[in-house]
Amino acid sequence: MRSYVGLFRSDRSGSWTVSFPDLPGCTAEGADFRSALDHAAEQLASHLAGMDRPPRPRSAMELTLDAAGDPALARSFVNAVMHTVVALDRPEVPPPAMRRGSTPVPAMHA
């Protein structure tokens, strides 16, 4: 189970969007903070499942210190709330030979 810092932003309607500085392109949204957090955990798990080698997550302190030398990262903090998001555990996807409709490949013995 991995966790990453998410940046949560609210709009005037009360909806929330979430982005992850360590995972560009991984975003989520929700009608309220709780649903945004739930969707962020789902998106985080899905995003990580598609990566061979996920990046090491930085702590909130590391991100804050890194922002001092990274203007783009510093701008992403404006009007944002930092919150740690834990990726939901997802059941393992069975290997292709175990999926419905597939034909198992016989093992070759030497």
Biopython code that builds the backbone (N, CA, C, O; Angstrom):
import numpy as np
from Bio.PDB.StructureBuilder import StructureBuilder

atoms = [
    (1, "MET", "N", (0.850, -1.162, 0.000)),
    (1, "MET", "CA", (0.000, 0.000, 0.000)),
    (1, "MET", "C", (0.900, 1.231, 0.000)),
    (1, "MET", "O", (1.732, 1.410, 0.889)),
    (2, "ARG", "N", (0.719, 2.074, -1.011)),
    (2, "ARG", "CA", (1.556, 3.266, -1.134)),
    (2, "ARG", "C", (0.716, 4.506, -0.900)),
    (2, "ARG", "O", (-0.497, 4.499, -1.109)),
    (3, "SER", "N", (1.366, 5.560, -0.468)),
    (3, "SER", "CA", (0.663, 6.826, -0.280)),
    (3, "SER", "C", (1.481, 7.954, -0.899)),
    (3, "SER", "O", (2.712, 7.945, -0.880)),
    (4, "TYR", "N", (0.764, 8.911, -1.441)),
    (4, "TYR", "CA", (1.361, 10.085, -2.061)),
    (4, "TYR", "C", (0.626, 11.320, -1.570)),
    (4, "TYR", "O", (-0.539, 11.249, -1.178)),
    (5, "VAL", "N", (1.316, 12.453, -1.594)),
    (5, "VAL", "CA", (0.687, 13.715, -1.227)),
    (5, "VAL", "C", (-0.157, 14.189, -2.404)),
    (5, "VAL", "O", (0.313, 14.263, -3.540)),
    (6, "GLY", "N", (-1.408, 14.506, -2.106)),
    (6, "GLY", "CA", (-2.299, 15.085, -3.106)),
    (6, "GLY", "C", (-2.525, 16.553, -2.789)),
    (6, "GLY", "O", (-2.528, 16.958, -1.627)),
    (7, "LEU", "N", (-2.712, 17.342, -3.832)),
    (7, "LEU", "CA", (-3.053, 18.755, -3.670)),
    (7, "LEU", "C", (-4.534, 18.909, -3.991)),
    (7, "LEU", "O", (-4.956, 18.679, -5.125)),
    (8, "PHE", "N", (-5.308, 19.291, -3.008)),
    (8, "PHE", "CA", (-6.762, 19.414, -3.128)),
    (8, "PHE", "C", (-7.128, 20.883, -3.289)),
    (8, "PHE", "O", (-6.674, 21.734, -2.524)),
    (9, "ARG", "N", (-7.956, 21.171, -4.293)),
    (9, "ARG", "CA", (-8.412, 22.541, -4.542)),
    (9, "ARG", "C", (-9.929, 22.551, -4.670)),
    (9, "ARG", "O", (-10.521, 21.697, -5.329)),
    (10, "SER", "N", (-10.540, 23.530, -4.030)),
    (10, "SER", "CA", (-11.992, 23.676, -4.094)),
    (10, "SER", "C", (-12.352, 24.815, -5.040)),
    (10, "SER", "O", (-11.645, 25.819, -5.124)),
    (11, "ASP", "N", (-13.478, 24.640, -5.757)),
    (11, "ASP", "CA", (-13.956, 25.746, -6.591)),
    (11, "ASP", "C", (-15.160, 26.402, -5.899)),
    (11, "ASP", "O", (-15.543, 25.995, -4.802)),
    (12, "ARG", "N", (-15.736, 27.385, -6.520)),
    (12, "ARG", "CA", (-16.820, 28.143, -5.897)),
    (12, "ARG", "C", (-18.065, 27.317, -5.619)),
    (12, "ARG", "O", (-18.850, 27.652, -4.732)),
    (13, "SER", "N", (-18.247, 26.241, -6.373)),
    (13, "SER", "CA", (-19.425, 25.398, -6.175)),
    (13, "SER", "C", (-19.237, 24.396, -5.034)),
    (13, "SER", "O", (-20.185, 23.716, -4.640)),
    (14, "GLY", "N", (-18.020, 24.308, -4.507)),
    (14, "GLY", "CA", (-17.738, 23.365, -3.440)),
    (14, "GLY", "C", (-17.148, 22.054, -3.936)),
    (14, "GLY", "O", (-16.813, 21.186, -3.130)),
    (15, "SER", "N", (-17.014, 21.896, -5.254)),
    (15, "SER", "CA", (-16.373, 20.706, -5.822)),
    (15, "SER", "C", (-14.873, 20.785, -5.561)),
    (15, "SER", "O", (-14.308, 21.864, -5.383)),
    (16, "TRP", "N", (-14.245, 19.614, -5.544)),
    (16, "TRP", "CA", (-12.810, 19.544, -5.293)),
    (16, "TRP", "C", (-12.117, 18.808, -6.424)),
    (16, "TRP", "O", (-12.661, 17.856, -6.984)),
    (17, "THR", "N", (-10.911, 19.253, -6.756)),
    (17, "THR", "CA", (-10.047, 18.544, -7.697)),
    (17, "THR", "C", (-8.765, 18.173, -6.950)),
    (17, "THR", "O", (-8.348, 18.859, -6.018)),
    (18, "VAL", "N", (-8.162, 17.085, -7.380)),
    (18, "VAL", "CA", (-6.949, 16.591, -6.718)),
    (18, "VAL", "C", (-5.893, 16.318, -7.785)),
    (18, "VAL", "O", (-6.186, 15.739, -8.831)),
    (19, "SER", "N", (-4.673, 16.738, -7.508)),
    (19, "SER", "CA", (-3.540, 16.398, -8.370)),
    (19, "SER", "C", (-2.410, 15.899, -7.477)),
    (19, "SER", "O", (-2.377, 16.175, -6.278)),
    (20, "PHE", "N", (-1.497, 15.168, -8.076)),
    (20, "PHE", "CA", (-0.372, 14.584, -7.337)),
    (20, "PHE", "C", (0.935, 15.100, -7.936)),
    (20, "PHE", "O", (1.263, 14.763, -9.073)),
    (21, "PRO", "N", (1.682, 15.909, -7.194)),
    (21, "PRO", "CA", (2.943, 16.447, -7.739)),
    (21, "PRO", "C", (3.928, 15.370, -8.192)),
    (21, "PRO", "O", (4.681, 15.589, -9.140)),
    (22, "ASP", "N", (3.935, 14.217, -7.534)),
    (22, "ASP", "CA", (4.875, 13.156, -7.904)),
    (22, "ASP", "C", (4.366, 12.279, -9.042)),
    (22, "ASP", "O", (5.104, 11.429, -9.541)),
    (23, "LEU", "N", (3.117, 12.473, -9.460)),
    (23, "LEU", "CA", (2.517, 11.633, -10.507)),
    (23, "LEU", "C", (1.778, 12.517, -11.508)),
    (23, "LEU", "O", (0.547, 12.554, -11.499)),
    (24, "PRO", "N", (2.500, 13.225, -12.365)),
    (24, "PRO", "CA", (1.844, 14.087, -13.343)),
    (24, "PRO", "C", (0.800, 13.307, -14.146)),
    (24, "PRO", "O", (1.048, 12.185, -14.588)),
    (25, "GLY", "N", (-0.345, 13.911, -14.322)),
    (25, "GLY", "CA", (-1.418, 13.281, -15.088)),
    (25, "GLY", "C", (-2.387, 12.484, -14.239)),
    (25, "GLY", "O", (-3.453, 12.104, -14.721)),
    (26, "CYS", "N", (-2.048, 12.224, -12.997)),
    (26, "CYS", "CA", (-2.954, 11.505, -12.098)),
    (26, "CYS", "C", (-3.802, 12.548, -11.370)),
    (26, "CYS", "O", (-3.301, 13.295, -10.529)),
    (27, "THR", "N", (-5.085, 12.586, -11.704)),
    (27, "THR", "CA", (-5.983, 13.572, -11.113)),
    (27, "THR", "C", (-7.307, 12.913, -10.731)),
    (27, "THR", "O", (-7.633, 11.820, -11.195)),
    (28, "ALA", "N", (-8.046, 13.591, -9.891)),
    (28, "ALA", "CA", (-9.368, 13.110, -9.480)),
    (28, "ALA", "C", (-10.201, 14.329, -9.115)),
    (28, "ALA", "O", (-9.686, 15.435, -8.957)),
    (29, "GLU", "N", (-11.494, 14.098, -8.988)),
    (29, "GLU", "CA", (-12.383, 15.179, -8.545)),
    (29, "GLU", "C", (-13.553, 14.584, -7.794)),
    (29, "GLU", "O", (-13.822, 13.385, -7.870)),
    (30, "GLY", "N", (-14.241, 15.443, -7.068)),
    (30, "GLY", "CA", (-15.407, 15.001, -6.319)),
    (30, "GLY", "C", (-16.297, 16.176, -5.989)),
    (30, "GLY", "O", (-15.855, 17.325, -5.976)),
    (31, "ALA", "N", (-17.558, 15.878, -5.723)),
    (31, "ALA", "CA", (-18.544, 16.924, -5.405)),
    (31, "ALA", "C", (-18.247, 17.574, -4.058)),
    (31, "ALA", "O", (-18.625, 18.722, -3.827)),
    (32, "ASP", "N", (-17.573, 16.847, -3.169)),
    (32, "ASP", "CA", (-17.160, 17.390, -1.877)),
    (32, "ASP", "C", (-15.789, 16.803, -1.538)),
    (32, "ASP", "O", (-15.257, 15.978, -2.281)),
    (33, "PHE", "N", (-15.229, 17.235, -0.418)),
    (33, "PHE", "CA", (-13.871, 16.806, -0.089)),
    (33, "PHE", "C", (-13.801, 15.292, 0.070)),
    (33, "PHE", "O", (-12.878, 14.659, -0.442)),
    (34, "ARG", "N", (-14.762, 14.708, 0.771)),
    (34, "ARG", "CA", (-14.731, 13.264, 1.022)),
    (34, "ARG", "C", (-14.785, 12.455, -0.272)),
    (34, "ARG", "O", (-14.040, 11.488, -0.435)),
    (35, "SER", "N", (-15.667, 12.852, -1.191)),
    (35, "SER", "CA", (-15.746, 12.102, -2.455)),
    (35, "SER", "C", (-14.492, 12.329, -3.296)),
    (35, "SER", "O", (-14.060, 11.426, -4.013)),
    (36, "ALA", "N", (-13.905, 13.517, -3.218)),
    (36, "ALA", "CA", (-12.646, 13.768, -3.932)),
    (36, "ALA", "C", (-11.538, 12.881, -3.363)),
    (36, "ALA", "O", (-10.727, 12.342, -4.115)),
    (37, "LEU", "N", (-11.504, 12.729, -2.047)),
    (37, "LEU", "CA", (-10.500, 11.872, -1.411)),
    (37, "LEU", "C", (-10.709, 10.416, -1.824)),
    (37, "LEU", "O", (-9.747, 9.715, -2.138)),
    (38, "ASP", "N", (-11.956, 9.963, -1.825)),
    (38, "ASP", "CA", (-12.246, 8.586, -2.247)),
    (38, "ASP", "C", (-11.848, 8.344, -3.705)),
    (38, "ASP", "O", (-11.227, 7.330, -4.027)),
    (39, "HIS", "N", (-12.213, 9.288, -4.583)),
    (39, "HIS", "CA", (-11.860, 9.147, -5.999)),
    (39, "HIS", "C", (-10.347, 9.224, -6.198)),
    (39, "HIS", "O", (-9.792, 8.540, -7.058)),
    (40, "ALA", "N", (-9.686, 10.059, -5.400)),
    (40, "ALA", "CA", (-8.225, 10.186, -5.507)),
    (40, "ALA", "C", (-7.548, 8.864, -5.143)),
    (40, "ALA", "O", (-6.580, 8.467, -5.791)),
    (41, "ALA", "N", (-8.048, 8.183, -4.113)),
    (41, "ALA", "CA", (-7.472, 6.898, -3.713)),
    (41, "ALA", "C", (-7.647, 5.862, -4.826)),
    (41, "ALA", "O", (-6.743, 5.071, -5.093)),
    (42, "GLU", "N", (-8.814, 5.872, -5.470)),
    (42, "GLU", "CA", (-9.063, 4.950, -6.582)),
    (42, "GLU", "C", (-8.163, 5.267, -7.771)),
    (42, "GLU", "O", (-7.553, 4.370, -8.352)),
    (43, "GLN", "N", (-8.083, 6.550, -8.132)),
    (43, "GLN", "CA", (-7.247, 6.959, -9.271)),
    (43, "GLN", "C", (-5.778, 6.671, -9.003)),
    (43, "GLN", "O", (-5.049, 6.233, -9.893)),
    (44, "LEU", "N", (-5.351, 6.918, -7.775)),
    (44, "LEU", "CA", (-3.962, 6.662, -7.411)),
    (44, "LEU", "C", (-3.635, 5.181, -7.596)),
    (44, "LEU", "O", (-2.605, 4.843, -8.178)),
    (45, "ALA", "N", (-4.500, 4.304, -7.108)),
    (45, "ALA", "CA", (-4.272, 2.862, -7.260)),
    (45, "ALA", "C", (-4.221, 2.470, -8.728)),
    (45, "ALA", "O", (-3.357, 1.693, -9.137)),
    (46, "SER", "N", (-5.135, 3.000, -9.514)),
    (46, "SER", "CA", (-5.185, 2.682, -10.940)),
    (46, "SER", "C", (-3.930, 3.185, -11.655)),
    (46, "SER", "O", (-3.348, 2.480, -12.480)),
    (47, "HIS", "N", (-3.529, 4.395, -11.332)),
    (47, "HIS", "CA", (-2.344, 4.995, -11.951)),
    (47, "HIS", "C", (-1.092, 4.177, -11.609)),
    (47, "HIS", "O", (-0.280, 3.882, -12.486)),
    (48, "LEU", "N", (-0.943, 3.817, -10.344)),
    (48, "LEU", "CA", (0.232, 3.056, -9.915)),
    (48, "LEU", "C", (0.248, 1.662, -10.527)),
    (48, "LEU", "O", (1.314, 1.134, -10.844)),
    (49, "ALA", "N", (-0.927, 1.062, -10.694)),
    (49, "ALA", "CA", (-1.006, -0.281, -11.275)),
    (49, "ALA", "C", (-0.496, -0.292, -12.715)),
    (49, "ALA", "O", (-0.026, -1.324, -13.194)),
    (50, "GLY", "N", (-0.582, 0.837, -13.404)),
    (50, "GLY", "CA", (-0.130, 0.915, -14.779)),
    (50, "GLY", "C", (1.339, 1.271, -14.924)),
    (50, "GLY", "O", (1.826, 1.436, -16.043)),
    (51, "MET", "N", (2.052, 1.392, -13.816)),
    (51, "MET", "CA", (3.460, 1.785, -13.864)),
    (51, "MET", "C", (4.352, 0.603, -13.475)),
    (51, "MET", "O", (4.058, -0.127, -12.528)),
    (52, "ASP", "N", (5.446, 0.428, -14.222)),
    (52, "ASP", "CA", (6.412, -0.607, -13.870)),
    (52, "ASP", "C", (7.191, -0.224, -12.616)),
    (52, "ASP", "O", (7.416, -1.051, -11.732)),
    (53, "ARG", "N", (7.598, 1.034, -12.554)),
    (53, "ARG", "CA", (8.407, 1.508, -11.430)),
    (53, "ARG", "C", (7.884, 2.854, -10.963)),
    (53, "ARG", "O", (8.367, 3.893, -11.413)),
    (54, "PRO", "N", (6.901, 2.854, -10.063)),
    (54, "PRO", "CA", (6.375, 4.128, -9.563)),
    (54, "PRO", "C", (7.477, 4.936, -8.881)),
    (54, "PRO", "O", (8.382, 4.368, -8.270)),
    (55, "PRO", "N", (7.398, 6.256, -8.985)),
    (55, "PRO", "CA", (8.411, 7.085, -8.317)),
    (55, "PRO", "C", (8.266, 6.998, -6.798)),
    (55, "PRO", "O", (7.191, 6.709, -6.273)),
    (56, "ARG", "N", (9.359, 7.252, -6.123)),
    (56, "ARG", "CA", (9.333, 7.299, -4.662)),
    (56, "ARG", "C", (8.479, 8.497, -4.248)),
    (56, "ARG", "O", (8.717, 9.614, -4.708)),
    (57, "PRO", "N", (7.498, 8.278, -3.394)),
    (57, "PRO", "CA", (6.672, 9.413, -2.970)),
    (57, "PRO", "C", (7.457, 10.344, -2.048)),
    (57, "PRO", "O", (8.189, 9.898, -1.163)),
    (58, "ARG", "N", (7.290, 11.630, -2.274)),
    (58, "ARG", "CA", (7.911, 12.624, -1.400)),
    (58, "ARG", "C", (6.934, 12.984, -0.285)),
    (58, "ARG", "O", (5.719, 12.979, -0.484)),
    (59, "SER", "N", (7.467, 13.288, 0.866)),
    (59, "SER", "CA", (6.635, 13.731, 1.987)),
    (59, "SER", "C", (6.207, 15.172, 1.752)),
    (59, "SER", "O", (6.738, 15.852, 0.874)),
    (60, "ALA", "N", (5.256, 15.628, 2.534)),
    (60, "ALA", "CA", (4.818, 17.026, 2.439)),
    (60, "ALA", "C", (5.993, 17.967, 2.710)),
    (60, "ALA", "O", (6.122, 19.007, 2.065)),
    (61, "MET", "N", (6.840, 17.601, 3.658)),
    (61, "MET", "CA", (8.008, 18.437, 3.970)),
    (61, "MET", "C", (8.967, 18.486, 2.782)),
    (61, "MET", "O", (9.463, 19.558, 2.436)),
    (62, "GLU", "N", (9.236, 17.339, 2.152)),
    (62, "GLU", "CA", (10.128, 17.316, 0.987)),
    (62, "GLU", "C", (9.553, 18.158, -0.151)),
    (62, "GLU", "O", (10.283, 18.908, -0.799)),
    (63, "LEU", "N", (8.257, 18.037, -0.394)),
    (63, "LEU", "CA", (7.634, 18.835, -1.456)),
    (63, "LEU", "C", (7.752, 20.325, -1.165)),
    (63, "LEU", "O", (8.033, 21.123, -2.060)),
    (64, "THR", "N", (7.536, 20.692, 0.093)),
    (64, "THR", "CA", (7.631, 22.107, 0.484)),
    (64, "THR", "C", (9.051, 22.621, 0.282)),
    (64, "THR", "O", (9.245, 23.718, -0.242)),
    (65, "LEU", "N", (10.039, 21.841, 0.692)),
    (65, "LEU", "CA", (11.430, 22.256, 0.506)),
    (65, "LEU", "C", (11.796, 22.306, -0.973)),
    (65, "LEU", "O", (12.495, 23.224, -1.401)),
    (66, "ASP", "N", (11.334, 21.329, -1.763)),
    (66, "ASP", "CA", (11.620, 21.315, -3.200)),
    (66, "ASP", "C", (10.982, 22.507, -3.912)),
    (66, "ASP", "O", (11.517, 23.000, -4.904)),
    (67, "ALA", "N", (9.842, 22.967, -3.406)),
    (67, "ALA", "CA", (9.150, 24.098, -4.032)),
    (67, "ALA", "C", (9.975, 25.386, -3.967)),
    (67, "ALA", "O", (9.801, 26.281, -4.794)),
    (68, "ALA", "N", (10.862, 25.474, -2.994)),
    (68, "ALA", "CA", (11.699, 26.675, -2.875)),
    (68, "ALA", "C", (12.567, 26.864, -4.116)),
    (68, "ALA", "O", (12.885, 27.996, -4.483)),
    (69, "GLY", "N", (12.952, 25.766, -4.766)),
    (69, "GLY", "CA", (13.795, 25.864, -5.959)),
    (69, "GLY", "C", (13.056, 25.527, -7.244)),
    (69, "GLY", "O", (13.676, 25.436, -8.303)),
    (70, "ASP", "N", (11.743, 25.341, -7.171)),
    (70, "ASP", "CA", (10.953, 24.948, -8.341)),
    (70, "ASP", "C", (9.697, 25.816, -8.419)),
    (70, "ASP", "O", (8.682, 25.498, -7.800)),
    (71, "PRO", "N", (9.764, 26.919, -9.185)),
    (71, "PRO", "CA", (8.625, 27.843, -9.246)),
    (71, "PRO", "C", (7.313, 27.184, -9.699)),
    (71, "PRO", "O", (6.243, 27.550, -9.212)),
    (72, "ALA", "N", (7.384, 26.223, -10.618)),
    (72, "ALA", "CA", (6.156, 25.561, -11.080)),
    (72, "ALA", "C", (5.522, 24.762, -9.942)),
    (72, "ALA", "O", (4.303, 24.781, -9.772)),
    (73, "LEU", "N", (6.337, 24.072, -9.175)),
    (73, "LEU", "CA", (5.826, 23.325, -8.026)),
    (73, "LEU", "C", (5.256, 24.292, -6.992)),
    (73, "LEU", "O", (4.195, 24.043, -6.420)),
    (74, "ALA", "N", (5.955, 25.380, -6.757)),
    (74, "ALA", "CA", (5.469, 26.382, -5.789)),
    (74, "ALA", "C", (4.112, 26.937, -6.217)),
    (74, "ALA", "O", (3.234, 27.122, -5.374)),
    (75, "ARG", "N", (3.922, 27.207, -7.517)),
    (75, "ARG", "CA", (2.635, 27.717, -8.004)),
    (75, "ARG", "C", (1.515, 26.691, -7.808)),
    (75, "ARG", "O", (0.362, 27.061, -7.586)),
    (76, "SER", "N", (1.856, 25.413, -7.891)),
    (76, "SER", "CA", (0.821, 24.387, -7.741)),
    (76, "SER", "C", (0.276, 24.340, -6.312)),
    (76, "SER", "O", (-0.799, 23.787, -6.082)),
    (77, "PHE", "N", (0.999, 24.910, -5.357)),
    (77, "PHE", "CA", (0.549, 24.931, -3.966)),
    (77, "PHE", "C", (-0.464, 26.044, -3.691)),
    (77, "PHE", "O", (-1.149, 26.013, -2.669)),
    (78, "VAL", "N", (-0.565, 27.023, -4.588)),
    (78, "VAL", "CA", (-1.445, 28.166, -4.348)),
    (78, "VAL", "C", (-2.887, 27.689, -4.241)),
    (78, "VAL", "O", (-3.377, 26.964, -5.107)),
    (79, "ASN", "N", (-3.557, 28.098, -3.178)),
    (79, "ASN", "CA", (-4.953, 27.745, -2.903)),
    (79, "ASN", "C", (-5.187, 26.238, -2.835)),
    (79, "ASN", "O", (-6.283, 25.764, -3.135)),
    (80, "ALA", "N", (-4.174, 25.494, -2.445)),
    (80, "ALA", "CA", (-4.309, 24.036, -2.356)),
    (80, "ALA", "C", (-4.147, 23.581, -0.905)),
    (80, "ALA", "O", (-3.455, 24.211, -0.106)),
    (81, "VAL", "N", (-4.799, 22.485, -0.603)),
    (81, "VAL", "CA", (-4.659, 21.824, 0.688)),
    (81, "VAL", "C", (-3.883, 20.535, 0.436)),
    (81, "VAL", "O", (-4.264, 19.736, -0.419)),
    (82, "MET", "N", (-2.797, 20.331, 1.176)),
    (82, "MET", "CA", (-2.022, 19.093, 1.055)),
    (82, "MET", "C", (-2.669, 18.035, 1.934)),
    (82, "MET", "O", (-3.029, 18.291, 3.082)),
    (83, "HIS", "N", (-2.807, 16.846, 1.371)),
    (83, "HIS", "CA", (-3.369, 15.739, 2.142)),
    (83, "HIS", "C", (-2.767, 14.451, 1.594)),
    (83, "HIS", "O", (-2.672, 14.271, 0.380)),
    (84, "THR", "N", (-2.364, 13.562, 2.486)),
    (84, "THR", "CA", (-1.821, 12.281, 2.044)),
    (84, "THR", "C", (-2.959, 11.382, 1.584)),
    (84, "THR", "O", (-3.978, 11.256, 2.263)),
    (85, "VAL", "N", (-2.775, 10.760, 0.424)),
    (85, "VAL", "CA", (-3.762, 9.847, -0.137)),
    (85, "VAL", "C", (-3.135, 8.457, -0.202)),
    (85, "VAL", "O", (-2.038, 8.280, -0.731)),
    (86, "VAL", "N", (-3.840, 7.489, 0.338)),
    (86, "VAL", "CA", (-3.376, 6.104, 0.325)),
    (86, "VAL", "C", (-4.070, 5.393, -0.817)),
    (86, "VAL", "O", (-5.296, 5.425, -0.925)),
    (87, "ALA", "N", (-3.287, 4.751, -1.672)),
    (87, "ALA", "CA", (-3.853, 4.005, -2.802)),
    (87, "ALA", "C", (-4.664, 2.841, -2.272)),
    (87, "ALA", "O", (-4.206, 2.109, -1.395)),
    (88, "LEU", "N", (-5.862, 2.666, -2.797)),
    (88, "LEU", "CA", (-6.685, 1.530, -2.409)),
    (88, "LEU", "C", (-6.026, 0.245, -2.876)),
    (88, "LEU", "O", (-5.476, 0.181, -3.975)),
    (89, "ASP", "N", (-6.087, -0.767, -2.041)),
    (89, "ASP", "CA", (-5.597, -2.075, -2.468)),
    (89, "ASP", "C", (-6.555, -2.606, -3.511)),
    (89, "ASP", "O", (-7.768, -2.627, -3.302)),
    (90, "ARG", "N", (-6.014, -3.030, -4.617)),
    (90, "ARG", "CA", (-6.834, -3.600, -5.684)),
    (90, "ARG", "C", (-6.530, -5.077, -5.775)),
    (90, "ARG", "O", (-5.382, -5.487, -5.606)),
    (91, "PRO", "N", (-7.545, -5.882, -6.040)),
    (91, "PRO", "CA", (-7.258, -7.308, -6.203)),
    (91, "PRO", "C", (-6.326, -7.514, -7.384)),
    (91, "PRO", "O", (-6.383, -6.792, -8.378)),
    (92, "GLU", "N", (-5.479, -8.503, -7.254)),
    (92, "GLU", "CA", (-4.544, -8.814, -8.329)),
    (92, "GLU", "C", (-5.302, -9.205, -9.593)),
    (92, "GLU", "O", (-6.299, -9.925, -9.535)),
    (93, "VAL", "N", (-4.825, -8.730, -10.716)),
    (93, "VAL", "CA", (-5.395, -9.127, -11.998)),
    (93, "VAL", "C", (-4.815, -10.486, -12.335)),
    (93, "VAL", "O", (-3.595, -10.653, -12.333)),
    (94, "PRO", "N", (-5.673, -11.469, -12.627)),
    (94, "PRO", "CA", (-5.118, -12.792, -12.915)),
    (94, "PRO", "C", (-4.271, -12.768, -14.176)),
    (94, "PRO", "O", (-4.530, -11.975, -15.082)),
    (95, "PRO", "N", (-3.264, -13.626, -14.243)),
    (95, "PRO", "CA", (-2.450, -13.683, -15.453)),
    (95, "PRO", "C", (-3.315, -14.097, -16.635)),
    (95, "PRO", "O", (-4.351, -14.734, -16.446)),
    (96, "PRO", "N", (-2.904, -13.742, -17.862)),
    (96, "PRO", "CA", (-3.720, -14.033, -19.038)),
    (96, "PRO", "C", (-4.196, -15.472, -19.115)),
    (96, "PRO", "O", (-5.315, -15.721, -19.564)),
    (97, "ALA", "N", (-3.376, -16.427, -18.690)),
    (97, "ALA", "CA", (-3.766, -17.837, -18.784)),
    (97, "ALA", "C", (-4.923, -18.174, -17.846)),
    (97, "ALA", "O", (-5.569, -19.207, -18.022)),
    (98, "MET", "N", (-5.197, -17.329, -16.860)),
    (98, "MET", "CA", (-6.253, -17.622, -15.899)),
    (98, "MET", "C", (-7.540, -16.848, -16.194)),
    (98, "MET", "O", (-8.560, -17.083, -15.547)),
    (99, "ARG", "N", (-7.505, -15.931, -17.159)),
    (99, "ARG", "CA", (-8.698, -15.140, -17.475)),
    (99, "ARG", "C", (-9.690, -15.965, -18.259)),
    (99, "ARG", "O", (-9.317, -16.863, -19.015)),
    (100, "ARG", "N", (-10.953, -15.652, -18.072)),
    (100, "ARG", "CA", (-12.015, -16.370, -18.762)),
    (100, "ARG", "C", (-11.834, -16.265, -20.274)),
    (100, "ARG", "O", (-11.550, -15.190, -20.801)),
    (101, "GLY", "N", (-11.999, -17.371, -20.949)),
    (101, "GLY", "CA", (-11.933, -17.373, -22.398)),
    (101, "GLY", "C", (-10.533, -17.551, -22.950)),
    (101, "GLY", "O", (-10.363, -17.630, -24.167)),
    (102, "SER", "N", (-9.536, -17.618, -22.102)),
    (102, "SER", "CA", (-8.176, -17.786, -22.611)),
    (102, "SER", "C", (-7.779, -19.252, -22.502)),
    (102, "SER", "O", (-8.316, -20.005, -21.690)),
    (103, "THR", "N", (-6.854, -19.623, -23.316)),
    (103, "THR", "CA", (-6.371, -20.992, -23.323)),
    (103, "THR", "C", (-5.022, -21.034, -22.639)),
    (103, "THR", "O", (-4.101, -20.335, -23.061)),
    (104, "PRO", "N", (-4.877, -21.840, -21.586)),
    (104, "PRO", "CA", (-3.587, -21.897, -20.902)),
    (104, "PRO", "C", (-2.498, -22.424, -21.846)),
    (104, "PRO", "O", (-2.733, -23.313, -22.664)),
    (105, "VAL", "N", (-1.335, -21.860, -21.709)),
    (105, "VAL", "CA", (-0.186, -22.309, -22.498)),
    (105, "VAL", "C", (0.543, -23.357, -21.683)),
    (105, "VAL", "O", (0.908, -23.094, -20.537)),
    (106, "PRO", "N", (0.767, -24.551, -22.245)),
    (106, "PRO", "CA", (1.448, -25.595, -21.475)),
    (106, "PRO", "C", (2.867, -25.170, -21.124)),
    (106, "PRO", "O", (3.559, -24.530, -21.916)),
    (107, "ALA", "N", (3.278, -25.538, -19.929)),
    (107, "ALA", "CA", (4.641, -25.230, -19.487)),
    (107, "ALA", "C", (5.615, -26.118, -20.246)),
    (107, "ALA", "O", (5.341, -27.289, -20.510)),
    (108, "MET", "N", (6.749, -25.538, -20.587)),
    (108, "MET", "CA", (7.770, -26.305, -21.295)),
    (108, "MET", "C", (8.796, -26.753, -20.269)),
    (108, "MET", "O", (9.301, -25.942, -19.492)),
    (109, "HIS", "N", (9.097, -28.015, -20.265)),
    (109, "HIS", "CA", (10.072, -28.558, -19.331)),
    (109, "HIS", "C", (11.342, -28.909, -20.090)),
    (109, "HIS", "O", (11.295, -29.461, -21.189)),
    (110, "ALA", "N", (12.453, -28.587, -19.497)),
    (110, "ALA", "CA", (13.732, -28.865, -20.146)),
    (110, "ALA", "C", (14.252, -30.235, -19.802)),
    (110, "ALA", "O", (15.322, -30.625, -20.269)),
]
sb = StructureBuilder()
sb.init_structure("model")
sb.init_model(0)
sb.init_chain("A")
sb.init_seg("    ")
for serial, (resi, resn, name, xyz) in enumerate(atoms, 1):
    if name == "N":
        sb.init_residue(resn, " ", resi, " ")
    sb.init_atom(name, np.array(xyz, "f"), 0.0, 1.0, " ", f" {name:<3s}", serial, name[0])
structure = sb.get_structure()
